[in-house]
Amino acid sequence: MTRDLILNGDVYACLNQLENNSISVAITSPPYWKQRDYGYEEQIGQEKTPEEYIGRLVAVYNKLRDKLTEDGLFFLNVGDKYLNRYGKSHLLQIPYRLAYNMVKDGWILLDIIMWYKPNHMPSSVKDRLANTFEPILVFAKNQNNIYKNKGSVVKIPLQPTPWKHTATYPERLVEEMLMRTELKNGNLVLDPFAGTGTTAVVVKNIRNNLTPIKINSVMIEKGEEFLKIIKQRTGIKKIEKIDHIDYKWKAVTESSLNNNINPLLINNDNRGEVVIFEDSEKFQSALKGLNEDSFKSYHRDDALYFFGVKKWNLDDLYFIHKIFDSGYVLRNMIVSSDGYNWYPIFMFASNSTRVAYKFYLDRVRIKPKTAEKREWSKESFIDTKVRDISGKKSKEGRIIDVLSYYDDKFPKIVAVQWNGYGSIEFVLHPEEDEFLMESLSFLCPKCNRPLEDPYDPMAENKCRNCGTLLFTEKSNLPIMKEPENLANSIKELECGDYIVGQVIDFEEYEESKKQTSSKFADLDRINWGASPGARKVMLGEYFTKMRLYRIDQATIAQYLTIFRESENLKISEIVDNLPKGYHHTVGHWFRKDFGGSIPIPADVEKIRFLLKIETPVLKVMERTALKFQTVKSSIKGRNPGDFIETDDCESLETILKLLYLPPNEYLRVIESYGDLEWKKPK
């Protein structure tokens, strides 16, 4: 073939059109499982199960193998997926399960190259590490092939594109893979899932280099919209439309660890384990040990585990997903790299619904660079959108007046109009919001010393300073304390029975103003019914009204349980005194497992009435504030991600322990080792 070619049709039918032993290199990234719907029947990626998805790709790649030359190569980039989008979900290990089944089907796996993305997508997840890499699986038909090993780690940024096909891999990644081959004049390069034609663009560039190699590309693509992009990017004119043909495929059958493997028990710390094994034998023995009752009974339900293996093989990457059958969820596959090679460390936890596992992400965040200061005095916030997500249903309002400012002229107190209603809102400063939302402290009711952990649902709670038993009755409940400056700012606003953030009818608000001499009570200048003016802050920026403090759900549930029991009230009695819609809600307020939920601020007044109490706990529960939503780095730092570059195994193990150690032991580690850092790749 002396010209580039596009085959337009289903991938299997198009592969069937190619001559056997004609392709020197195939390189592709197929649709990921359940990632996006391309809108046509028989598409790959929308199968019901991962096993069906993998089985179908195995069948397609079996046909592809026939088309490779005897020394040919196949570079396969495929991403992973969590079983569910939210919650304590299991990482499915799809790339490695696919590789495992392709090897069973006759492929030779030469390498797994880890592609680290320095500009990876930011992530808001707080119960695991952000995903920052994808694997490139390197396959061959025979051991005698054209592959040149240049190390198993590449660091290549994502490439911005103008097309909605956000799965486009960068040209530099294709260049890097082709540089690892011994291409010759006349060779053909195939991309069976061409997408926007990146592989063809790189082939064309190689052909036009100062030292050109006369190679050509074959692109397979079914989507008409992508055909247009490929033609625009590459200038390929030869297009052949291929009719669909049926082909047989079936879901893969799962394999299990060999029964002859003896279980290895790792019972060193009941709160979590960090072990990096030297070889597969011990690693797989430890996986077998997870099934042992003595392992499960020794560890707490909220324990966090890190099992790594230095001299790994494909079986290790495959069998780790089977821990789900033993009652565990894989949360991360962490890559530890020396810049050339890598090995995996698997972070997993019990699949218990009783309690969340301990994961202190803030301890390993990457500290932010100094951000450019905005001149808030030059920006107007009038008419800025406010989205209320603090209740059962979200609603939208607009800022109609700024009543008070921080020193740098960012709004501190604002009036918000809500379609016929109004409220006075406290605003969190964007440089302090994360810290303020987690600034609650808990004091021992006897010695008044701060408590490191407010409530542990898995163990007896005692003050570490004076030994007082906590959380068993009303008299030994810890004192919940707000930061003084924040509490004072809010108290200045509260007039009569009005609570900051409470949305009320304008007439009711006017009445409440007369009951106080607060400096914020005289708000006659506010025209609540006025149409707001134009705003000047950046397009897309808005405020979110949310709970002011991030509160541990199990801790609140224990407070409420003790308040309820002190009044000799059953949950059913509380349900009977609330509207019908609360029938399935109230029980969740008192649960300390994953089924628990914190009452929304609007429900706190009902709780206050039913439990006949007035306590700072309820005040804290009903506090709300506005948080400025904009594109900015977290002031606490970035999630460090699941790729770490180090050759110091001891320091790495210590850093991983920081993610679950209780506060007192965390402080001792920091005192001993100094400020340990998660080392991001250079």
N, C-alpha and C positions, 0 to 999 in steps of 0.2 A: 504493500500500500504506500503510495507516494503523496497522498493528501490526507488531511485531517477529516474525520467523519463523525457525524452525529447519527446515532440510531434512536429513533423516536418510538418508544413502546415500553411494554413491561420488561423488567430486567431479565427475567428468565428467557423470554422469547428472543430478546435481542442477543443475549449470550449464545443462544442456540444458533444464531446466524453466523457467528464467527468461526473461522477455521481452527481446528485443534492445533495446539503447539504454535500459536501465532503471536501471542502476547508476551513481551519480555517482563513488563512490570504492570501490575494493577495497583492502584491506590485509590482509596475511597473512604467515605464516611456515610454509612447508611442512615435512614431515618431511625432515631432513637425510639425505644419502646414508650408508647403513650406520651410522647413529647408534643407532637402537633399532628393535626388532621389535615391532609392535603386534599381531601374532598373527592377522592375517586375510589371506586370499588377495587378490591384486591390489593390495596396499598399495603406495603410493609410498615409495621410500627403500631398498628391498631389491633393486634391480636389480643385475645382475652387474657392470656397469661404469659409470663416471661418464657415459660417452657415452649409455648407455641411460637413465640417470636424467635427464639433461638433455633428451634427446629426448622423453621422456614428459611432462616439465613443459612443454616448448614446445607440445606438442599440447593439453594442458589449458588453458594460458594463451591459446592461439589461440581456443579456445571462449569463454574469459572476455572476450577483447577485443570479441567481438560483443555482449556484454551491457553494456559500458560506454556511457555517453552520449558524444556526439561530443566534448565537452570534458572527459570523465572522466579519472580518474587511477588508477594502480595502484602501491601501495607494497609492495615485495617484500623481506622480510628472509630471507636464506638464509645459512647458515654454510658454512665451508670444511672441508676434510678432508685428512688426510695419506694417502698411498697405503697405507702400513702403519702399524700402531700403534706399533711400536718401531723403533729404529735410525735410520740416516741416510736417512730417508724423504722423499719428494717431496710438497710442498704442491700440491694439484691445481688451485687457482684456480677452483673450481666456480662461485662466484657470478658471476664475470666471464665465464666460458665460457658460462654460462646467458644472461647479458645479451647477449653477442655473438650467440648463436643466436636470441634473441628479436628482436633488431634485424633480423637476416636474415629473420625471419618476418613483419616488418611493423610492429613496435613502434617507437616513438620513445623513446629514452632521454634523459630530461630532466636527471637528476642521479644521483650516487651519494653518499649521505649516510653518513658514517662514525659509527657509534654506538659511542662509547667507554664502557666499563663500569668506573666507578671501583672497584667492589667485585667485580671479575672473579674467577673461580675461581682459587685459588692453584695453582701448577704446580711440579712437582719436576724438570722438564727442565733439563739442564745444557749441552746442545749447541745450543741455539737460544733465542730470546726467547719468553716466554710470550705466549699469545694473549689480547688484551685488548679487541678490537673486533670488530664485525660490520658488514657493509655493508647499507644500505637502498637498493635500486634503485628509482628513480622513473620510471615509464613513462606514456606517454600515447598516444592514438590519433591525435591531431592536434597541430600546433604551437599552435593556438588552444585553450587549456585553462584550467583553474581553479587551476593551481599558482602558489604564491607562494614565491619563493626567499628563504630566510632563512639562508643559509649552509649549508655542506656538512659540518658537524661538530656532533654533539650528545653531551652527556655526561650519561648517565642511568644510575643504579644498577640492578642486577638487583633484582627484587622477590621477596622470600621468599613461598612459597605452601605451603599444607598438603597439596597434591596431589602424587602421585608423578610427574606430568607435568612434569619439571624444565625442559622447553623453553619454558615459559610466558614470553612476553615481558612487560615491565612496562606497566602502564596509562599511565604517563607517556610512554612511547615512542609509544603509539597517539595519545595526546592531542597530542603534538608534531607527528606527521605530519598529523593532521586540522587542526591550526592553520595548516598550510601550504596549505590549500585554501580556496576560496570557497564554503563550504557554504550552502545555502538551505533554507528550509522545504520539506518534501516530498521531500528527497533521500534516497536509499537508500545505505547503506554495507554492503558485502559482505566477509565473511571466508570464503574457500573452504576453509580448513583451520582450523576454529574452535578446536579443542583444548578449553581450559577456558573459552572464551567471553570473553576479555579485551576484544576489540573491541566486543562487545555491551554490556559493562559501561560502557565509555567513552561509547558512543553514548547509553546511558540517562542517564549523568551530564550530558552536554551538553544533553539534552532537559529535564533538571531544574535547569539552571543559573539564576542570577538573570536572565540575559539568554538565555533558552532559544532553541535552534533546533530546530524540529520535524522531526527526522530519525528514521529507523528503520533497523534492522539486519536483515540476512539472514545467518544462520550456516549453514554446511555442515559437517556432522560425521557420520562413519560409526560411530565407536566408542560403544557403549552406555554405557560407564562415563563418558565425557566428556559425553554428553547429560545425565546426572544432575547433573553439576557445573555445566553451563551453566544448567540450569533453576534450580538452587539459587542461583547468583550473580545471575541476571538476572530471574528470575520469568517468563520467556517461556513461554507456555502453548501457542501454536500450533506444532505439530510435524507435518510431513508426511513420511511415509516414501516414499522414491523407489526404484524397482526398478533394478537394475544394467543397464547397457547396454554392449555392447562398443564400443570405439573404436580407431581405427588410430593407431599411433605407431611411430617407428623411432629407432634410435640416431643421434645427429648424426654427421656426417662432419667430421673435423678439417680446418682450414685451415692453410696454411703461409705463412711470410713471402714477400713478393713477391720473385721471382728478380731483379728489376731493382735491388734494394737492394744497394749496394756495401758490403762488410764494412769495419768500422772496428776496427783492432787497438788494444787498450789494454794495452800492455806497459810498465808503469811500475815495478812491484815484483813480483818472482816469488813473494812470499809472500802476496800479496793485492792487491786493487784497490778503491779507493773513488772512484767518479765519479758526480756528479749532473749529468745532462745538462739543457740548457735546453729541448729540444723532442723530439718523437717521432722525428723524422728521424734524429738522431744516436743516440738510444737504440736504435732498431731496427737501425741500422747496426752498433752495438756487439754486439747480439744475434747478428747475422749473423757477426760476427768470432769468436764463440766456436767456430765450426766450423773455423776456420783452424788448420792444423797448427802454424804459427809461434806462435799464441797458446797452444796446448796444450803445446808443447815448452818454451816460455819459463817457464811457471808450474809450481811444485811441485805434487805431487798433494795436499798438505795445505793448499793456498792457499784463502783465503776471499775472496769477492767481494761488493761492494755496488754495484749499478747503480741509480741513481734517475733520475726524469724529472719536471721541474717542470711543464711544459705538456703533460700527458699526455692521451691519448685512450683509448677503450675497447680499441683494437687492442693497445696496450702492455700492458694488464692481461690480455689474452687470450694474446698470443704468448709471454709469459714462461714459460708452462707448457710450451712446446715445447722448452725447453732440455734437458728430460729425454731427448729424442731425440738430442741432441748430446753426451750423457755427463755431464750435470750434474743436481744435485738442488736444487730450490728449498726453502730451509729456513724463510724468513720473508718475508712482505710487511710491511715496516715503514711505518707512516703517520707522515709528518712534517706537523705542523699549526701554523698560526698562530692557531688558535682559531676561525677562520671557514672557511678553505679548507684543502686538504690535497694532498699529492702522495706517490706511492709510492717506496719504496726497497726493492729486492729483494736479499735475502741468499741466496747460493747457493754451492755447492761442487762439486768434481768427484765423480762417482759411483764413484770408485775404491774398490776393496776392499782396497787395499794399506795404507792408512794413514788415520787419522782426521784431519779438518781441524782446524786450530788455532782454538780458541774459548775465550778467557779471560773467562768470564762474571763472575767475582768482581771484575773491575776496574770494572764498571759497575753493580753491585748497588745498590739503594736502601737506604741505611742504616736499620736498625730504630729504632723509637721505644723509649724506655726502658720495659722490661717491668716489670709489678708483681712484686715479689719474693715468692716463696712461702716460708712458714715450714716448712722440711722437718722441723724438730724435732717438729712436731705431727703428722707423718704417719708411718704404719707401712707398710713395704714387704714385710713378711712375707706370703707367699702370692701375691705379684705374679707374673703370668705372664711367662715368658721363652720367646721363640721363637728357636730356633737356625736361622739361614739361612746359616751359614758352610760347610755341607757340601753333598753331593749331594741329600740329602733333608732337609726341615725337620722339626724335632721340637719338642716342647713340654715345658718344665719349670716349676718353681716355686721362688722364693726361700724358703729355710727359716731363714736366719740372716744377719744383717749383722755382719761381723767388724771393719769399720773405716769411719770416716766422714770426709768432707771437713769443713772448718771450719764450714760452714753446716749440718752434719748431714745432707747428702745422702749416700747410701751410696757407699762407695768400693771396698770388698771385700765380696763376698757369697758364701754357699754356696748352690748350686743343686741341687735334687733332680730327677733325670731318670728316673723310672720304674725304680727299682732301681739306678741309678747316681748318681754325684755329681761335682761339680766346684767348684773355687774360681775365681771370676770377678772380673776387674777391671772397674770401672764408670766410664764416661766421664761427667764432669759436664755437664749440659745447657747450661751457659753457656760451655763450652769445647770441646764435642765436635767441632764442625766444624773448628776450628783444629787440634786434636790429631790428627784423622784425616788431616790433610794436612801434618803437621809433620816428616816425614822430610826430612833434608838429605843432599846428596851433595857429597863433598869431593874435590878433586883429589889423587890419590895421591902427587904430587910436591911441590906447594907447600902442600897442605892448605887451600887457599882454597875457599869454597863455590862450587859450579857453579850457574849460573842455570838451565840446562836440563839434566836428567840425560842424556838420550839422544835424538838426532835420527836416525831411521832413514833419512832422505832425504839426509843430507849427512855430511861428515867431521866427527868430533867432536873438538874441541880445547878445552883450558882457555884461557879468555880472558885469564887472568892470566899464565901462564908458557908457554903454547903447547904444552904436552904433548899428544900424540896420545892419545886415550882410546877405550876399548871395542874394542880390536883383539885383546888378549890378556890373560891373567890378571894380569900385572904392571901393566897400566895401567887396570885397572877402578877406577872411582871408589869411594871409601869411603862406604858407606851408614851414616848416623848417626841414631840415635833421639834425641829430646829427653831431656836428662839426667834431669829430674825424673820423667818418665814411665817411663823405663827403670829407674830406681832403685826406684820403687814396685812394679813388676812383679817385679824381681829378689828383693825381700824375701819374695815369696810362694813362690818356686820352691824346692821341697825335693827333694833327690836328683835323680832323673830326671824328677820331675814338672814339667810345663809348665803355666803358668797357662791355664785354659780347657780343659785336657785332661779329657775325661769318662772316669772309670774306675770299676771295681767298688769298692764300699765296702771290701771286704777288702784290695784292692790299695792303696787309699789309706791305710788304717791302717798297712800295712807301710812305705809311703813316709815316713810321719811320723817313724819311728824313725831315719831316716838323716840327720837334720839338726837343728841347734839353732835354726833360723829361728824368729822369734817367732810365726810363723803355723803352726808345725808342731804345736803342742799344741792340737788341736781336739777334745779328748775331749768337750767340752761339747755338741758338735753331735750331735743325735739324727737321723741321716740317714734313719731310717725313720719319723719322726714325721709326723703329719698337720698341715700348716701351719694357723695360725690365720687369723682374718679380717683382711683388709687394709683400709687406710683411704685410700689414694690414690684419685684420681678414677676413676670408672667409665670403662673404655675405654683406660686407660693401661697400658702394658706395656713390657717390655724386649726388645730384639732383640739376639741374639748374632751378631756379624758380624766380618769382618776388621777389625782395629784400624786399619790404615793404608790409605788410598787410594793404590794404587801404579799407575803407568803400565805397562800390559801389555807394550808393546814394549820398555821398559827391562828388565823382568824376563826377557823372552824372550832378550834379548841376554846378560844375565848367565848364564842357564842354558846358552845356546849355547856360550859361552866355557868354562864349567865342563865341559861335555860334551866339547868338542873337546880340552881339555887332558888328558882321560883317553882320547883316541882312541876314543871311543864313538860308534857310529852310533845314530840314533833307533830303528832296527829292533832293535838289541841291547837297548836299554832296554825296548822293548815286550815282547821275549821273556822278560824277567826280572820282568814284572809280571803280575798276574792277567788273565784273558781279557777282562774288562770294560774294560780300559784300551787295548785295541787302537786305538780311534778317538779316544782322549783325548790320548795322549802327544804326538802330532805337533803338536797345537794349542799345547802349552806352549812350543814353539820358533818359532812363527810370529809375525811382527811386523806383520801386517795385520789386517783385521776378522775373520778366522777364528781369531785367536789367543785364548788364554784363560790365566788365571793358575791354577796348581795350587791346589786348596783346601787349607786348613791341615792337614787330616788326611793329605794325600798328601806333605807335606814330608819326613816321616821316611823314606819310600820313596826320595825323591830323594837325601836325605843318604846313605843306604846305597849306592845305585847309583853315585853320582858320587864317593863316598869323600871328601866334603868337610865341613868345619864352617866356616861363614861367617856373618857378621851378616845377609847377604841372606836366608838360609834362616830365621833367627830371626825376621826381620821378616815373612816370608811366613806363618809359622804363628801370629803374634800374633792374638789375638781379644780382644774386649771387649764389654761390654753397653752398648747405647745406649738411653736413655729415650725412648720414643715417646709423644708427647703433642701436643696442639694448641699450637704455639708458632711464632713467627717465627724464621727462621734467624738465628743470631747474626751471620752474615756479611752479612745483608741479603736483600732480596727480588729475584727476577728482575724487571728493570725493565719487561719487556713490550715489545710491538711498536708502541707508540704514543708518539711523542715530540713535545713542544710547543716549538717554537723557530723563530725567523726568522733565526738565525745559521748560515748554510750552512757557513762555514769551521769553526766549532767542532763542528758536527755531523759533518762529514767526519773531523775529528780524533778524536772520540769513537768513531766506527765503526772507525777504525784500531786503537784500543786493544784491540779484540776479537781481533786476530790478531798484533800486533807481538810479536817476541821480547822477553824481559824487559829486556835492556840498552837497547833502543830505547824500550821503554815508559817506563823510568825517565827517559830523556832528554826525552821528550815531557812528562812530569809536571813535570820541572824547568823546562821552557820555558813551559808553559801554566798551571801550577798544578794544583789539584785539579778536574779536569773532571767535570761531573755530567750524568747522563742526566736530562733535565728531564721529570718526569711532569706530566700535565695538572693545572691548578689547579681 
